[in-house]
Structures are given as structure tokens and as C-alpha cells.
């Protein structure tokens, strides 16, 4: 079964495109929390670790 047999043209366009998001949504979804930062820092060593915060 082909994709075009399952979805309408409008649905395919929406699925293949990017949603419109505003600045507040960008900040909310792409800003790391303290817990996120702590998790990531576990894996940062050597040349990929920055001394600045």
C-alpha cells in the first residue's frame, strides 16, 4: 500500500512540512533544564567539554 493511498494530499503536505512555531515555543522546547544539562554533562569529556557555562 503506497503512502498516497493512505493520506490525502493535504495530510501529506502537513506531514512532510514543518510546523509554524513562535519564539516562546522555540524557547520552551529547545532550552535545556538543569536536569537535562546534568545528564548531558555526564557524556562530555576531553575536547568536547567546554569550561564556560
PQR file with spaces between the fields and no chain letter, atoms N, CA, C, O and H, PARSE charges and radii, in Angstrom:
ATOM       1  N    UNK     1       0.846   -1.173    0.000 -0.4000 1.5000
ATOM       2  CA   UNK     1       0.000    0.000    0.000 -0.0000 2.0000
ATOM       3  C    UNK     1       0.893    1.239    0.000  0.5500 1.7000
ATOM       4  O    UNK     1       1.754    1.385    0.868 -0.5500 1.4000
ATOM       5  N    UNK     2       0.697    2.105   -0.944 -0.4000 1.5000
ATOM       6  CA   UNK     2       1.507    3.316   -1.075 -0.0000 2.0000
ATOM       7  C    UNK     2       1.033    4.400   -0.113  0.5500 1.7000
ATOM       8  O    UNK     2      -0.124    4.415    0.307 -0.5500 1.4000
ATOM       9  H    UNK     2      -0.001    1.986   -1.650  0.4000 1.0000
ATOM      10  N    UNK     3       1.940    5.300    0.225 -0.4000 1.5000
ATOM      11  CA   UNK     3       1.614    6.390    1.152 -0.0000 2.0000
ATOM      12  C    UNK     3       0.451    7.226    0.645  0.5500 1.7000
ATOM      13  O    UNK     3      -0.423    7.612    1.422 -0.5500 1.4000
ATOM      14  H    UNK     3       2.880    5.288   -0.116  0.4000 1.0000
ATOM      15  N    UNK     4       0.433    7.508   -0.651 -0.4000 1.5000
ATOM      16  CA   UNK     4      -0.630    8.343   -1.189 -0.0000 2.0000
ATOM      17  C    UNK     4      -1.996    7.665   -1.112  0.5500 1.7000
ATOM      18  O    UNK     4      -3.021    8.336   -1.235 -0.5500 1.4000
ATOM      19  H    UNK     4       1.143    7.194   -1.282  0.4000 1.0000
ATOM      20  N    UNK     5      -2.028    6.346   -0.910 -0.4000 1.5000
ATOM      21  CA   UNK     5      -3.299    5.636   -0.764 -0.0000 2.0000
ATOM      22  C    UNK     5      -3.857    5.768    0.652  0.5500 1.7000
ATOM      23  O    UNK     5      -5.043    5.532    0.879 -0.5500 1.4000
ATOM      24  H    UNK     5      -1.195    5.801   -0.811  0.4000 1.0000
ATOM      25  N    UNK     6      -2.999    6.145    1.604 -0.4000 1.5000
ATOM      26  CA   UNK     6      -3.412    6.235    2.997 -0.0000 2.0000
ATOM      27  C    UNK     6      -3.765    7.663    3.383  0.5500 1.7000
ATOM      28  O    UNK     6      -4.742    7.893    4.095 -0.5500 1.4000
ATOM      29  H    UNK     6      -2.035    6.337    1.420  0.4000 1.0000
ATOM      30  N    UNK     7      -2.970    8.628    2.915 -0.4000 1.5000
ATOM      31  CA   UNK     7      -3.150   10.022    3.304 -0.0000 2.0000
ATOM      32  C    UNK     7      -3.649   10.863    2.140  0.5500 1.7000
ATOM      33  O    UNK     7      -3.344   10.591    0.979 -0.5500 1.4000
ATOM      34  H    UNK     7      -2.176    8.442    2.336  0.4000 1.0000
ATOM      35  N    UNK     8      -4.419   11.883    2.474 -0.4000 1.5000
ATOM      36  CA   UNK     8      -4.847   12.837    1.448 -0.0000 2.0000
ATOM      37  C    UNK     8      -3.677   13.743    1.107  0.5500 1.7000
ATOM      38  O    UNK     8      -2.675   13.749    1.822 -0.5500 1.4000
ATOM      39  H    UNK     8      -4.667   12.103    3.417  0.4000 1.0000
ATOM      40  N    UNK     9      -3.785   14.504    0.036 -0.4000 1.5000
ATOM      41  CA   UNK     9      -2.720   15.423   -0.378 -0.0000 2.0000
ATOM      42  C    UNK     9      -2.440   16.451    0.719  0.5500 1.7000
ATOM      43  O    UNK     9      -1.285   16.803    0.958 -0.5500 1.4000
ATOM      44  H    UNK     9      -4.599   14.499   -0.544  0.4000 1.0000
ATOM      45  N    UNK    10      -3.488   16.933    1.383 -0.4000 1.5000
ATOM      46  CA   UNK    10      -3.326   17.919    2.458 -0.0000 2.0000
ATOM      47  C    UNK    10      -2.586   17.309    3.653  0.5500 1.7000
ATOM      48  O    UNK    10      -1.720   17.951    4.248 -0.5500 1.4000
ATOM      49  H    UNK    10      -4.426   16.647    1.188  0.4000 1.0000
ATOM      50  N    UNK    11      -2.933   16.072    3.997 -0.4000 1.5000
ATOM      51  CA   UNK    11      -2.262   15.395    5.119 -0.0000 2.0000
ATOM      52  C    UNK    11      -0.787   15.147    4.807  0.5500 1.7000
ATOM      53  O    UNK    11       0.068   15.333    5.672 -0.5500 1.4000
ATOM      54  H    UNK    11      -3.637   15.551    3.514  0.4000 1.0000
ATOM      55  N    UNK    12      -0.485   14.732    3.582 -0.4000 1.5000
ATOM      56  CA   UNK    12       0.896   14.511    3.187 -0.0000 2.0000
ATOM      57  C    UNK    12       1.703   15.804    3.251  0.5500 1.7000
ATOM      58  O    UNK    12       2.843   15.803    3.713 -0.5500 1.4000
ATOM      59  H    UNK    12      -1.180   14.581    2.879  0.4000 1.0000
ATOM      60  N    UNK    13       1.121   16.896    2.793 -0.4000 1.5000
ATOM      61  CA   UNK    13       1.816   18.185    2.836 -0.0000 2.0000
ATOM      62  C    UNK    13       2.124   18.574    4.276  0.5500 1.7000
ATOM      63  O    UNK    13       3.214   19.065    4.570 -0.5500 1.4000
ATOM      64  H    UNK    13       0.194   16.898    2.418  0.4000 1.0000
ATOM      65  N    UNK    14       1.173   18.357    5.166 -0.4000 1.5000
ATOM      66  CA   UNK    14       1.369   18.699    6.575 -0.0000 2.0000
ATOM      67  C    UNK    14       2.424   17.796    7.209  0.5500 1.7000
ATOM      68  O    UNK    14       3.270   18.278    7.963 -0.5500 1.4000
ATOM      69  H    UNK    14       0.288   17.958    4.927  0.4000 1.0000
ATOM      70  N    UNK    15       2.391   16.512    6.922 -0.4000 1.5000
ATOM      71  CA   UNK    15       3.348   15.568    7.490 -0.0000 2.0000
ATOM      72  C    UNK    15       4.773   15.802    6.978  0.5500 1.7000
ATOM      73  O    UNK    15       5.739   15.575    7.705 -0.5500 1.4000
ATOM      74  H    UNK    15       1.704   16.120    6.310  0.4000 1.0000
ATOM      75  N    UNK    16       4.900   16.245    5.754 -0.4000 1.5000
ATOM      76  CA   UNK    16       6.212   16.451    5.152 -0.0000 2.0000
ATOM      77  C    UNK    16       6.778   17.847    5.411  0.5500 1.7000
ATOM      78  O    UNK    16       7.945   18.108    5.120 -0.5500 1.4000
ATOM      79  H    UNK    16       4.114   16.430    5.163  0.4000 1.0000
ATOM      80  N    UNK    17       5.966   18.730    5.948 -0.4000 1.5000
ATOM      81  CA   UNK    17       6.408   20.095    6.187 -0.0000 2.0000
ATOM      82  C    UNK    17       6.808   20.326    7.634  0.5500 1.7000
ATOM      83  O    UNK    17       6.816   19.403    8.448 -0.5500 1.4000
ATOM      84  H    UNK    17       5.018   18.518    6.185  0.4000 1.0000
ATOM      85  N    UNK    18       7.137   21.565    7.936 -0.4000 1.5000
ATOM      86  CA   UNK    18       7.497   21.959    9.286 -0.0000 2.0000
ATOM      87  C    UNK    18       6.387   22.822    9.862  0.5500 1.7000
ATOM      88  O    UNK    18       5.831   23.664    9.159 -0.5500 1.4000
ATOM      89  H    UNK    18       7.130   22.314    7.275  0.4000 1.0000
ATOM      90  N    UNK    19       6.059   22.623   11.135 -0.4000 1.5000
ATOM      91  CA   UNK    19       5.008   23.435   11.738 -0.0000 2.0000
ATOM      92  C    UNK    19       5.483   24.860   11.980  0.5500 1.7000
ATOM      93  O    UNK    19       6.678   25.103   12.146 -0.5500 1.4000
ATOM      94  H    UNK    19       6.511   21.938   11.706  0.4000 1.0000
ATOM      95  N    UNK    20       4.566   25.780   11.999 -0.4000 1.5000
ATOM      96  CA   UNK    20       4.873   27.166   12.335 -0.0000 2.0000
ATOM      97  C    UNK    20       4.929   27.260   13.848  0.5500 1.7000
ATOM      98  O    UNK    20       3.939   26.973   14.521 -0.5500 1.4000
ATOM      99  H    UNK    20       3.595   25.582   11.864  0.4000 1.0000
ATOM     100  N    UNK    21       6.068   27.656   14.392 -0.4000 1.5000
ATOM     101  CA   UNK    21       6.179   27.819   15.835 -0.0000 2.0000
ATOM     102  C    UNK    21       6.735   29.201   16.139  0.5500 1.7000
ATOM     103  O    UNK    21       7.557   29.737   15.395 -0.5500 1.4000
ATOM     104  H    UNK    21       6.872   27.889   13.845  0.4000 1.0000
ATOM     105  N    UNK    22       6.271   29.765   17.243 -0.4000 1.5000
ATOM     106  CA   UNK    22       6.709   31.106   17.597 -0.0000 2.0000
ATOM     107  C    UNK    22       7.902   31.057   18.550  0.5500 1.7000
ATOM     108  O    UNK    22       8.347   29.984   18.956 -0.5500 1.4000
ATOM     109  H    UNK    22       5.604   29.329   17.847  0.4000 1.0000
ATOM     110  N    UNK    23       8.403   32.221   18.894 -0.4000 1.5000
ATOM     111  CA   UNK    23       9.606   32.337   19.726 -0.0000 2.0000
ATOM     112  C    UNK    23       9.425   31.660   21.083  0.5500 1.7000
ATOM     113  O    UNK    23      10.334   30.984   21.563 -0.5500 1.4000
ATOM     114  H    UNK    23       8.042   33.094   18.564  0.4000 1.0000
ATOM     115  N    UNK    24       8.256   31.836   21.705 -0.4000 1.5000
ATOM     116  CA   UNK    24       8.007   31.232   23.024 -0.0000 2.0000
ATOM     117  C    UNK    24       8.086   29.712   22.945  0.5500 1.7000
ATOM     118  O    UNK    24       8.637   29.071   23.841 -0.5500 1.4000
ATOM     119  H    UNK    24       7.517   32.386   21.315  0.4000 1.0000
ATOM     120  N    UNK    25       7.541   29.134   21.883 -0.4000 1.5000
ATOM     121  CA   UNK    25       7.595   27.681   21.713 -0.0000 2.0000
ATOM     122  C    UNK    25       9.035   27.209   21.465  0.5500 1.7000
ATOM     123  O    UNK    25       9.444   26.169   21.981 -0.5500 1.4000
ATOM     124  H    UNK    25       7.094   29.655   21.156  0.4000 1.0000
ATOM     125  N    UNK    26       9.796   27.969   20.681 -0.4000 1.5000
ATOM     126  CA   UNK    26      11.204   27.627   20.459 -0.0000 2.0000
ATOM     127  C    UNK    26      11.955   27.574   21.781  0.5500 1.7000
ATOM     128  O    UNK    26      12.710   26.637   22.042 -0.5500 1.4000
ATOM     129  H    UNK    26       9.464   28.814   20.262  0.4000 1.0000
ATOM     130  N    UNK    27      11.744   28.581   22.606 -0.4000 1.5000
ATOM     131  CA   UNK    27      12.426   28.634   23.898 -0.0000 2.0000
ATOM     132  C    UNK    27      11.982   27.481   24.784  0.5500 1.7000
ATOM     133  O    UNK    27      12.814   26.835   25.420 -0.5500 1.4000
ATOM     134  H    UNK    27      11.132   29.343   22.394  0.4000 1.0000
ATOM     135  N    UNK    28      10.698   27.217   24.834 -0.4000 1.5000
ATOM     136  CA   UNK    28      10.172   26.164   25.701 -0.0000 2.0000
ATOM     137  C    UNK    28      10.690   24.782   25.299  0.5500 1.7000
ATOM     138  O    UNK    28      11.061   23.986   26.162 -0.5500 1.4000
ATOM     139  H    UNK    28      10.022   27.742   24.318  0.4000 1.0000
ATOM     140  N    UNK    29      10.717   24.498   24.015 -0.4000 1.5000
ATOM     141  CA   UNK    29      11.086   23.154   23.568 -0.0000 2.0000
ATOM     142  C    UNK    29      12.582   22.926   23.419  0.5500 1.7000
ATOM     143  O    UNK    29      13.032   21.780   23.452 -0.5500 1.4000
ATOM     144  H    UNK    29      10.415   25.145   23.315  0.4000 1.0000
ATOM     145  N    UNK    30      13.366   23.994   23.254 -0.4000 1.5000
ATOM     146  CA   UNK    30      14.780   23.807   22.963 -0.0000 2.0000
ATOM     147  C    UNK    30      15.725   24.367   24.023  0.5500 1.7000
ATOM     148  O    UNK    30      16.930   24.456   23.788 -0.5500 1.4000
ATOM     149  H    UNK    30      13.000   24.925   23.227  0.4000 1.0000
ATOM     150  N    UNK    31      15.200   24.741   25.171 -0.4000 1.5000
ATOM     151  CA   UNK    31      16.039   25.178   26.281 -0.0000 2.0000
ATOM     152  C    UNK    31      16.190   24.006   27.245  0.5500 1.7000
ATOM     153  O    UNK    31      15.204   23.409   27.678 -0.5500 1.4000
ATOM     154  H    UNK    31      14.221   24.669   25.361  0.4000 1.0000
ATOM     155  N    UNK    32      17.434   23.690   27.571 -0.4000 1.5000
ATOM     156  CA   UNK    32      17.683   22.572   28.478 -0.0000 2.0000
ATOM     157  C    UNK    32      17.354   22.958   29.912  0.5500 1.7000
ATOM     158  O    UNK    32      17.647   24.072   30.346 -0.5500 1.4000
ATOM     159  H    UNK    32      18.234   24.175   27.219  0.4000 1.0000
ATOM     160  N    UNK    33      16.753   22.048   30.634 -0.4000 1.5000
ATOM     161  CA   UNK    33      16.525   22.238   32.064 -0.0000 2.0000
ATOM     162  C    UNK    33      17.807   21.880   32.803  0.5500 1.7000
ATOM     163  O    UNK    33      18.747   21.356   32.206 -0.5500 1.4000
ATOM     164  H    UNK    33      16.515   21.142   30.282  0.4000 1.0000
ATOM     165  N    UNK    34      17.846   22.159   34.079 -0.4000 1.5000
ATOM     166  CA   UNK    34      19.004   21.783   34.879 -0.0000 2.0000
ATOM     167  C    UNK    34      19.256   20.282   34.824  0.5500 1.7000
ATOM     168  O    UNK    34      20.403   19.846   34.727 -0.5500 1.4000
ATOM     169  H    UNK    34      17.082   22.585   34.564  0.4000 1.0000
ATOM     170  N    UNK    35      18.190   19.494   34.885 -0.4000 1.5000
ATOM     171  CA   UNK    35      18.314   18.035   34.818 -0.0000 2.0000
ATOM     172  C    UNK    35      18.851   17.600   33.449  0.5500 1.7000
ATOM     173  O    UNK    35      19.662   16.678   33.361 -0.5500 1.4000
ATOM     174  H    UNK    35      17.258   19.848   34.964  0.4000 1.0000
ATOM     175  N    UNK    36      18.393   18.270   32.381 -0.4000 1.5000
ATOM     176  CA   UNK    36      18.889   17.964   31.040 -0.0000 2.0000
ATOM     177  C    UNK    36      20.389   18.233   30.958  0.5500 1.7000
ATOM     178  O    UNK    36      21.152   17.411   30.450 -0.5500 1.4000
ATOM     179  H    UNK    36      17.734   19.019   32.452  0.4000 1.0000
ATOM     180  N    UNK    37      20.798   19.393   31.464 -0.4000 1.5000
ATOM     181  CA   UNK    37      22.221   19.754   31.432 -0.0000 2.0000
ATOM     182  C    UNK    37      23.064   18.758   32.213  0.5500 1.7000
ATOM     183  O    UNK    37      24.134   18.358   31.754 -0.5500 1.4000
ATOM     184  H    UNK    37      20.178   20.061   31.876  0.4000 1.0000
ATOM     185  N    UNK    38      22.595   18.356   33.381 -0.4000 1.5000
ATOM     186  CA   UNK    38      23.333   17.394   34.202 -0.0000 2.0000
ATOM     187  C    UNK    38      23.494   16.069   33.461  0.5500 1.7000
ATOM     188  O    UNK    38      24.559   15.453   33.510 -0.5500 1.4000
ATOM     189  H    UNK    38      21.726   18.681   33.754  0.4000 1.0000
ATOM     190  N    UNK    39      22.448   15.636   32.784 -0.4000 1.5000
ATOM     191  CA   UNK    39      22.501   14.389   32.023 -0.0000 2.0000
ATOM     192  C    UNK    39      23.534   14.485   30.907  0.5500 1.7000
ATOM     193  O    UNK    39      24.350   13.579   30.737 -0.5500 1.4000
ATOM     194  H    UNK    39      21.583   16.137   32.745  0.4000 1.0000
ATOM     195  N    UNK    40      23.503   15.573   30.147 -0.4000 1.5000
ATOM     196  CA   UNK    40      24.407   15.742   29.016 -0.0000 2.0000
ATOM     197  C    UNK    40      25.852   15.852   29.493  0.5500 1.7000
ATOM     198  O    UNK    40      26.757   15.313   28.857 -0.5500 1.4000
ATOM     199  H    UNK    40      22.840   16.309   30.285  0.4000 1.0000
ATOM     200  N    UNK    41      26.072   16.540   30.597 -0.4000 1.5000
ATOM     201  CA   UNK    41      27.438   16.731   31.099 -0.0000 2.0000
ATOM     202  C    UNK    41      28.113   15.404   31.474  0.5500 1.7000
ATOM     203  O    UNK    41      29.342   15.332   31.492 -0.5500 1.4000
ATOM     204  H    UNK    41      25.336   16.978   31.114  0.4000 1.0000
ATOM     205  N    UNK    42      27.351   14.377   31.767 -0.4000 1.5000
ATOM     206  CA   UNK    42      27.934   13.063   32.058 -0.0000 2.0000
ATOM     207  C    UNK    42      28.750   12.526   30.888  0.5500 1.7000
ATOM     208  O    UNK    42      29.703   11.772   31.082 -0.5500 1.4000
ATOM     209  H    UNK    42      26.353   14.435   31.752  0.4000 1.0000
ATOM     210  N    UNK    43      28.375   12.915   29.684 -0.4000 1.5000
ATOM     211  CA   UNK    43      28.977   12.365   28.479 -0.0000 2.0000
ATOM     212  C    UNK    43      29.983   13.306   27.831  0.5500 1.7000
ATOM     213  O    UNK    43      30.579   12.968   26.808 -0.5500 1.4000
ATOM     214  H    UNK    43      27.601   13.528   29.527  0.4000 1.0000
ATOM     215  N    UNK    44      30.175   14.478   28.416 -0.4000 1.5000
ATOM     216  CA   UNK    44      31.094   15.470   27.847 -0.0000 2.0000
ATOM     217  C    UNK    44      32.448   15.355   28.516  0.5500 1.7000
ATOM     218  O    UNK    44      32.595   15.659   29.700 -0.5500 1.4000
ATOM     219  H    UNK    44      29.691   14.753   29.247  0.4000 1.0000
ATOM     220  N    UNK    45      33.418   14.924   27.768 -0.4000 1.5000
ATOM     221  CA   UNK    45      34.770   14.789   28.284 -0.0000 2.0000
ATOM     222  C    UNK    45      35.763   15.264   27.243  0.5500 1.7000
ATOM     223  O    UNK    45      35.436   15.359   26.060 -0.5500 1.4000
ATOM     224  H    UNK    45      33.299   14.677   26.806  0.4000 1.0000
ATOM     225  N    UNK    46      36.979   15.563   27.683 -0.4000 1.5000
ATOM     226  CA   UNK    46      38.040   15.909   26.760 -0.0000 2.0000
ATOM     227  C    UNK    46      37.722   17.089   25.880  0.5500 1.7000
ATOM     228  O    UNK    46      37.294   18.138   26.362 -0.5500 1.4000
ATOM     229  H    UNK    46      37.245   15.486   28.644  0.4000 1.0000
ATOM     230  N    UNK    47      37.931   16.919   24.581 -0.4000 1.5000
ATOM     231  CA   UNK    47      37.812   18.045   23.665 -0.0000 2.0000
ATOM     232  C    UNK    47      36.373   18.522   23.422  0.5500 1.7000
ATOM     233  O    UNK    47      36.180   19.615   22.890 -0.5500 1.4000
ATOM     234  H    UNK    47      38.278   16.067   24.189  0.4000 1.0000
ATOM     235  N    UNK    48      35.377   17.741   23.793 -0.4000 1.5000
ATOM     236  CA   UNK    48      34.001   18.208   23.584 -0.0000 2.0000
ATOM     237  C    UNK    48      33.407   18.854   24.830  0.5500 1.7000
ATOM     238  O    UNK    48      32.222   19.190   24.838 -0.5500 1.4000
ATOM     239  H    UNK    48      35.534   16.853   24.225  0.4000 1.0000
ATOM     240  N    UNK    49      34.197   19.035   25.875 -0.4000 1.5000
ATOM     241  CA   UNK    49      33.724   19.676   27.096 -0.0000 2.0000
ATOM     242  C    UNK    49      34.182   21.125   27.121  0.5500 1.7000
ATOM     243  O    UNK    49      35.360   21.426   26.929 -0.5500 1.4000
ATOM     244  H    UNK    49      35.160   18.762   25.868  0.4000 1.0000
ATOM     245  N    UNK    50      33.240   22.004   27.357 -0.4000 1.5000
ATOM     246  CA   UNK    50      33.543   23.424   27.442 -0.0000 2.0000
ATOM     247  C    UNK    50      33.704   23.814   28.906  0.5500 1.7000
ATOM     248  O    UNK    50      32.997   23.299   29.772 -0.5500 1.4000
ATOM     249  H    UNK    50      32.283   21.759   27.513  0.4000 1.0000
ATOM     250  N    UNK    51      34.634   24.723   29.181 -0.4000 1.5000
ATOM     251  CA   UNK    51      34.809   25.173   30.567 -0.0000 2.0000
ATOM     252  C    UNK    51      33.868   26.311   30.899  0.5500 1.7000
ATOM     253  O    UNK    51      33.666   26.621   32.073 -0.5500 1.4000
ATOM     254  H    UNK    51      35.208   25.141   28.478  0.4000 1.0000
ATOM     255  N    UNK    52      33.284   26.947   29.883 -0.4000 1.5000
ATOM     256  CA   UNK    52      32.357   28.046   30.154 -0.0000 2.0000
ATOM     257  C    UNK    52      30.957   27.508   30.342  0.5500 1.7000
ATOM     258  O    UNK    52      30.622   26.432   29.847 -0.5500 1.4000
ATOM     259  H    UNK    52      33.448   26.695   28.929  0.4000 1.0000
ATOM     260  N    UNK    53      30.156   28.246   31.046 -0.4000 1.5000
ATOM     261  CA   UNK    53      28.778   27.820   31.271 -0.0000 2.0000
ATOM     262  C    UNK    53      27.822   28.785   30.661  0.5500 1.7000
ATOM     263  O    UNK    53      26.610   28.592   30.748 -0.5500 1.4000
ATOM     264  H    UNK    53      30.429   29.120   31.449  0.4000 1.0000
